[in-house]
Amino acid sequence: MMSPSQAAGPAADPDSPEDRLRRFATIWSRAVFPVTATSMTRPEIEEHLLPLARRLSETLHARPFDPQAAHRVGTALIDAHCTDPEALSRTLGVVDSYLVLYCGAGGESELTAEESRARCARLQHALAAGFAHGLRERTLAEQEAIARSSLRARSDAAQALHATEARFRAVFEGAAIGIGIADLDGNVLEVNETLTRMFGGLEHHVRGRKVTDWSHPEDRPHVWQLYRELVRGEREHFRAEKPFFRNDGTVLWTNLTVSLLRDADGRPQYQLALMEDTTERRLLNLRLRYEATHDALTGLPNRTLFFERLEKALSAGDGARFGLCYLDLDGFKAINDSLGHAAGDRLLVEVADRLQSCATAPGEMVARLGGDEFVALTTGPDTQREVDELATRILGVLGSPIRVDGREFTVRGSIGIVEGPAGERTAAEVLRSADITMYRAKSAGGNRFEVADPEADARAITRHGLTTALPAALEREEFFIEYQPLVHLGDGSVHGAEALVRWCHPQHGVLGPDRFIPLAEHTGLIVPLGRWVLQEAVRQARFWQKRHCDGGPLRINVNLSPAQLHHPGLVADTVDVLERSGLEPGALCLEVTESALIGADEDLLKPLRQLAEMGVDIALDDFGTGYSNLANLRRLPVSVLKLDRSFTQGMQRHPADPVDLKIVEGIVSLAHSLELAVTVEGVETGAQAEQLRELGCDTAQGWYYARPGAPDRIHSLLLADAV
């Protein structure tokens, strides 16, 4: 007989989500079929389990996550006659081993491995509870029917006293659940052997007692109210989870069903109690709950439990406040990489122990979010002071060396603090703010804490938004180029133009390169963006040459980032762009910042040398800011020095700063002796331009000549002081 997956034919995807789901159902059916009392075949069992498997898979990926669906799956197993306890054990084993493996991928959103395992544990918990609930309901219904039938037979002793008594005793004493009978005053009249064993095995400790003697501190408030209503005849039965003290002082947890028995005239006469011992199941549920809410390595509360506590703190009443410390260990990755993950885990355990010693006051807790990230929460009326003290204690305990594998390590940490009144922000917003603040502390050197600042948060969120929008912005052609003239100081003619990229953002308007170039370098998008700038700038330069009889700008300057310098396709891309446009290599100048070339080895300089040998000019941009050795200029393949504006700002005053004049004069003399041209940035006044001309500078650019603008304005020089 062909299986459903075989019947699908060759067009079926052998590794589709449906195929993986069916494999999971097959494994499940093979596990439970041997212990299932049913007339169904194993393939029929598999078809019955397939929709249950689909429900588990969908619940695993659902947002918001609600494990209640797994509760119904457990109940459905009882309906399929999988009532043997071994069937539950095997089902939990299959879910634990194979649910994430076969159904973990896909869904509306990808889950991390940690989140998948945490959800899987909670699904097991709910499934076990549903199985127990279904089994209990089935058992109680059967036992209650038997017990009621027996008691009715006993009350009709005049008709068949001996037979009725025998049947009643057989059921009463042989029942798998505890059965007790009491009068309406609460005096216990009869108990079966099962109930006696549940309470410790001594019948006289049970019989003769009053029901009200069995109160327990953990009784739910409504239980005794329901009991009073029952003995008054206002209700026929009630069910509740109730703890009892055994004779030895230990606690017995039960699922209790109490029913009212009436006489022939309908008057209340007795109360019948059915008790199912749920102590072991409760301990199992508690263990599953613990595993689902605590970190397996450190024993600290995990992200799930922390969010529960944080949400509770944020939903507290008026006047409540909270304080949160978000800790990330500095340099932990280096320890992990050098000593291995086992040593890193031991270090994390020691860190967790130290953190726990810092948060011992009421309302304080420490949790591990994952990796080397921890959080500490404090609540109360004075969290403004307490959270600072908590952060100080944390940094203090981390300061003592930790010994791992015979070596001592001093662990440092960066902490972001968020403090404020409850009810104003969600848990996700609080944690995001703490995360941003923690990275601010890390960028400030680490081993410190910073307090959240709404403006800094907003800037970080904006940066993140810009980072995620960059790839689509390039595809949607949101970038454009403005050109700033390069003017020959000798005759005042336009010598060239520098291409400056801008981003026309849909929400933030026009953004300068300082807002997005660092983000592009960080994400690697600078390479395709830089190639696009090069293509557009070279195309525009070629257009100028064709359009203007005087040749237009003699050179187009394009900036190269350090990431582009390391890209293996730099030379090939540049050659390809020049050949496609028809622009001569001598009309292109690539600007590289001085800081990018400090200490550069021959591997980094090789592509620049190749471009220079082709005729492309290489300009050393922002010269004077990188503190490079002037002797290094001889080995760099540069033909132009672009003097940083910081050297010429003193020339805007009258009289000019004599020190600045001497520095510029020395640099120009050195450059010319090395056959390098000198370009000056940031020229904003006519006096500045004249002094630079007298000092021998070759070209200049700045607002005195023109601000960056559209390509058709490249020959329109303002020649007006900008300051």
Secondary structure in CASP SS format (residue, H / E / C, confidence):
PFRMAT SS
TARGET T0000
AUTHOR 0000-0000-0000
METHOD secondary structure of the structure
MODEL  1
M C 1.00
M C 1.00
S C 1.00
P H 1.00
S H 1.00
Q H 1.00
A H 1.00
A C 1.00
G C 1.00
P C 1.00
A C 1.00
A C 1.00
D C 1.00
P C 1.00
D C 1.00
S C 1.00
P H 1.00
E H 1.00
D H 1.00
R H 1.00
L H 1.00
R H 1.00
R H 1.00
F H 1.00
A H 1.00
T H 1.00
I H 1.00
W H 1.00
S H 1.00
R H 1.00
A H 1.00
V H 1.00
F H 1.00
P H 1.00
V H 1.00
T C 1.00
A C 1.00
T C 1.00
S C 1.00
M C 1.00
T C 1.00
R H 1.00
P H 1.00
E H 1.00
I H 1.00
E H 1.00
E H 1.00
H H 1.00
L H 1.00
L H 1.00
P H 1.00
L H 1.00
A H 1.00
R H 1.00
R H 1.00
L H 1.00
S H 1.00
E H 1.00
T H 1.00
L H 1.00
H H 1.00
A C 1.00
R C 1.00
P C 1.00
F C 1.00
D C 1.00
P C 1.00
Q H 1.00
A H 1.00
A H 1.00
H H 1.00
R H 1.00
V H 1.00
G H 1.00
T H 1.00
A H 1.00
L H 1.00
I H 1.00
D H 1.00
A C 1.00
H C 1.00
C C 1.00
T C 1.00
D C 1.00
P H 1.00
E H 1.00
A H 1.00
L H 1.00
S H 1.00
R H 1.00
T H 1.00
L H 1.00
G H 1.00
V H 1.00
V H 1.00
D H 1.00
S H 1.00
Y H 1.00
L H 1.00
V H 1.00
L H 1.00
Y H 1.00
C H 1.00
G C 1.00
A C 1.00
G C 1.00
G C 1.00
E C 1.00
S C 1.00
E C 1.00
L C 1.00
T C 1.00
A H 1.00
E H 1.00
E H 1.00
S H 1.00
R H 1.00
A H 1.00
R H 1.00
C H 1.00
A H 1.00
R H 1.00
L H 1.00
Q H 1.00
H H 1.00
A H 1.00
L H 1.00
A H 1.00
A H 1.00
G H 1.00
F H 1.00
A H 1.00
H H 1.00
G H 1.00
L H 1.00
R H 1.00
E H 1.00
R H 1.00
T H 1.00
L H 1.00
A H 1.00
E H 1.00
Q H 1.00
E H 1.00
A H 1.00
I H 1.00
A H 1.00
R H 1.00
S H 1.00
S H 1.00
L H 1.00
R H 1.00
A H 1.00
R H 1.00
S H 1.00
D C 1.00
A H 1.00
A H 1.00
Q H 1.00
A H 1.00
L H 1.00
H H 1.00
A H 1.00
T H 1.00
E H 1.00
A H 1.00
R H 1.00
F H 1.00
R H 1.00
A H 1.00
V H 1.00
F H 1.00
E H 1.00
G H 1.00
A C 1.00
A C 1.00
I C 1.00
G E 1.00
I E 1.00
G E 1.00
I E 1.00
A E 1.00
D E 1.00
L C 1.00
D C 1.00
G C 1.00
N E 1.00
V E 1.00
L E 1.00
E E 1.00
V E 1.00
N C 1.00
E H 1.00
T H 1.00
L H 1.00
T H 1.00
R H 1.00
M H 1.00
F C 1.00
G C 1.00
G C 1.00
L C 1.00
E H 1.00
H H 1.00
H H 1.00
V C 1.00
R C 1.00
G C 1.00
R C 1.00
K E 1.00
V H 1.00
T H 1.00
D H 1.00
W H 1.00
S C 1.00
H C 1.00
P C 1.00
E C 1.00
D C 1.00
R C 1.00
P H 1.00
H H 1.00
V H 1.00
W H 1.00
Q H 1.00
L H 1.00
Y H 1.00
R H 1.00
E H 1.00
L H 1.00
V H 1.00
R C 1.00
G C 1.00
E C 1.00
R C 1.00
E C 1.00
H E 1.00
F E 1.00
R E 1.00
A E 1.00
E E 1.00
K E 1.00
P E 1.00
F E 1.00
F E 1.00
R C 1.00
N C 1.00
D C 1.00
G C 1.00
T C 1.00
V E 1.00
L E 1.00
W E 1.00
T E 1.00
N E 1.00
L E 1.00
T E 1.00
V E 1.00
S E 1.00
L E 1.00
L E 1.00
R E 1.00
D C 1.00
A C 1.00
D C 1.00
G C 1.00
R C 1.00
P E 1.00
Q E 1.00
Y E 1.00
Q E 1.00
L E 1.00
A E 1.00
L E 1.00
M E 1.00
E E 1.00
D E 1.00
T C 1.00
T H 1.00
E H 1.00
R H 1.00
R H 1.00
L H 1.00
L H 1.00
N H 1.00
L H 1.00
R H 1.00
L H 1.00
R H 1.00
Y H 1.00
E H 1.00
A H 1.00
T H 1.00
H E 1.00
D C 1.00
A C 1.00
L C 1.00
T C 1.00
G C 1.00
L C 1.00
P E 1.00
N C 1.00
R H 1.00
T H 1.00
L H 1.00
F H 1.00
F H 1.00
E H 1.00
R H 1.00
L H 1.00
E H 1.00
K H 1.00
A H 1.00
L H 1.00
S C 1.00
A C 1.00
G C 1.00
D C 1.00
G C 1.00
A C 1.00
R E 1.00
F E 1.00
G E 1.00
L E 1.00
C E 1.00
Y E 1.00
L E 1.00
D E 1.00
L E 1.00
D E 1.00
G C 1.00
F H 1.00
K H 1.00
A H 1.00
I H 1.00
N H 1.00
D H 1.00
S H 1.00
L H 1.00
G C 1.00
H H 1.00
A H 1.00
A H 1.00
G H 1.00
D H 1.00
R H 1.00
L H 1.00
L H 1.00
V H 1.00
E H 1.00
V H 1.00
A H 1.00
D H 1.00
R H 1.00
L H 1.00
Q H 1.00
S H 1.00
C H 1.00
A C 1.00
T C 1.00
A C 1.00
P C 1.00
G C 1.00
E E 1.00
M E 1.00
V E 1.00
A E 1.00
R E 1.00
L E 1.00
G E 1.00
G C 1.00
D C 1.00
E E 1.00
F E 1.00
V E 1.00
A E 1.00
L E 1.00
T E 1.00
T E 1.00
G E 1.00
P C 1.00
D C 1.00
T H 1.00
Q H 1.00
R H 1.00
E H 1.00
V H 1.00
D H 1.00
E H 1.00
L H 1.00
A H 1.00
T H 1.00
R H 1.00
I H 1.00
L H 1.00
G H 1.00
V H 1.00
L H 1.00
G C 1.00
S C 1.00
P C 1.00
I E 1.00
R E 1.00
V E 1.00
D C 1.00
G C 1.00
R E 1.00
E E 1.00
F E 1.00
T C 1.00
V C 1.00
R E 1.00
G E 1.00
S E 1.00
I E 1.00
G E 1.00
I E 1.00
V E 1.00
E E 1.00
G E 1.00
P E 1.00
A C 1.00
G C 1.00
E C 1.00
R C 1.00
T C 1.00
A H 1.00
A H 1.00
E H 1.00
V H 1.00
L H 1.00
R H 1.00
S H 1.00
A H 1.00
D H 1.00
I H 1.00
T H 1.00
M H 1.00
Y H 1.00
R H 1.00
A H 1.00
K H 1.00
S H 1.00
A C 1.00
G C 1.00
G C 1.00
N C 1.00
R E 1.00
F E 1.00
E E 1.00
V E 1.00
A C 1.00
D C 1.00
P H 1.00
E H 1.00
A H 1.00
D H 1.00
A H 1.00
R H 1.00
A H 1.00
I H 1.00
T H 1.00
R H 1.00
H H 1.00
G H 1.00
L H 1.00
T H 1.00
T H 1.00
A H 1.00
L H 1.00
P H 1.00
A H 1.00
A H 1.00
L H 1.00
E H 1.00
R C 1.00
E C 1.00
E C 1.00
F E 1.00
F E 1.00
I E 1.00
E E 1.00
Y E 1.00
Q E 1.00
P E 1.00
L E 1.00
V E 1.00
H E 1.00
L C 1.00
G C 1.00
D C 1.00
G C 1.00
S C 1.00
V E 1.00
H E 1.00
G E 1.00
A E 1.00
E E 1.00
A E 1.00
L E 1.00
V E 1.00
R E 1.00
W E 1.00
C E 1.00
H E 1.00
P C 1.00
Q C 1.00
H C 1.00
G E 1.00
V E 1.00
L E 1.00
G C 1.00
P H 1.00
D H 1.00
R H 1.00
F H 1.00
I H 1.00
P H 1.00
L H 1.00
A H 1.00
E H 1.00
H H 1.00
T H 1.00
G C 1.00
L C 1.00
I H 1.00
V H 1.00
P H 1.00
L H 1.00
G H 1.00
R H 1.00
W H 1.00
V H 1.00
L H 1.00
Q H 1.00
E H 1.00
A H 1.00
V H 1.00
R H 1.00
Q H 1.00
A H 1.00
R H 1.00
F H 1.00
W H 1.00
Q H 1.00
K H 1.00
R H 1.00
H C 1.00
C C 1.00
D C 1.00
G C 1.00
G C 1.00
P C 1.00
L C 1.00
R E 1.00
I E 1.00
N E 1.00
V E 1.00
N E 1.00
L E 1.00
S C 1.00
P H 1.00
A H 1.00
Q H 1.00
L H 1.00
H C 1.00
H C 1.00
P C 1.00
G C 1.00
L H 1.00
V H 1.00
A H 1.00
D H 1.00
T H 1.00
V H 1.00
D H 1.00
V H 1.00
L H 1.00
E H 1.00
R H 1.00
S H 1.00
G C 1.00
L C 1.00
E C 1.00
P H 1.00
G H 1.00
A H 1.00
L E 1.00
C E 1.00
L E 1.00
E E 1.00
V E 1.00
T E 1.00
E H 1.00
S H 1.00
A H 1.00
L H 1.00
I C 1.00
G C 1.00
A C 1.00
D C 1.00
E H 1.00
D H 1.00
L H 1.00
L H 1.00
K H 1.00
P H 1.00
L H 1.00
R H 1.00
Q H 1.00
L H 1.00
A H 1.00
E H 1.00
M H 1.00
G C 1.00
V C 1.00
D E 1.00
I E 1.00
A E 1.00
L E 1.00
D E 1.00
D E 1.00
F E 1.00
G C 1.00
T C 1.00
G C 1.00
Y C 1.00
S C 1.00
N C 1.00
L H 1.00
A H 1.00
N H 1.00
L H 1.00
R H 1.00
R C 1.00
L C 1.00
P C 1.00
V C 1.00
S C 1.00
V E 1.00
L E 1.00
K E 1.00
L E 1.00
D C 1.00
R H 1.00
S H 1.00
F H 1.00
T C 1.00
Q H 1.00
G H 1.00
M H 1.00
Q H 1.00
R C 1.00
H C 1.00
P C 1.00
A C 1.00
D C 1.00
P H 1.00
V H 1.00
D H 1.00
L H 1.00
K H 1.00
I H 1.00
V H 1.00
E H 1.00
G H 1.00
I H 1.00
V H 1.00
S H 1.00
L H 1.00
A H 1.00
H H 1.00
S H 1.00
L C 1.00
E C 1.00
L C 1.00
A E 1.00
V E 1.00
T E 1.00
V E 1.00
E C 1.00
G C 1.00
V C 1.00
E C 1.00
T C 1.00
G H 1.00
A H 1.00
Q H 1.00
A H 1.00
E H 1.00
Q H 1.00
L H 1.00
R H 1.00
E H 1.00
L C 1.00
G C 1.00
C C 1.00
D C 1.00
T E 1.00
A E 1.00
Q C 1.00
G C 1.00
W C 1.00
Y C 1.00
Y C 1.00
A C 1.00
R C 1.00
P C 1.00
G E 1.00
A C 1.00
P H 1.00
D H 1.00
R H 1.00
I C 1.00
H C 1.00
S C 1.00
L C 1.00
L C 1.00
L C 1.00
A C 1.00
D C 1.00
A C 1.00
V C 1.00
END
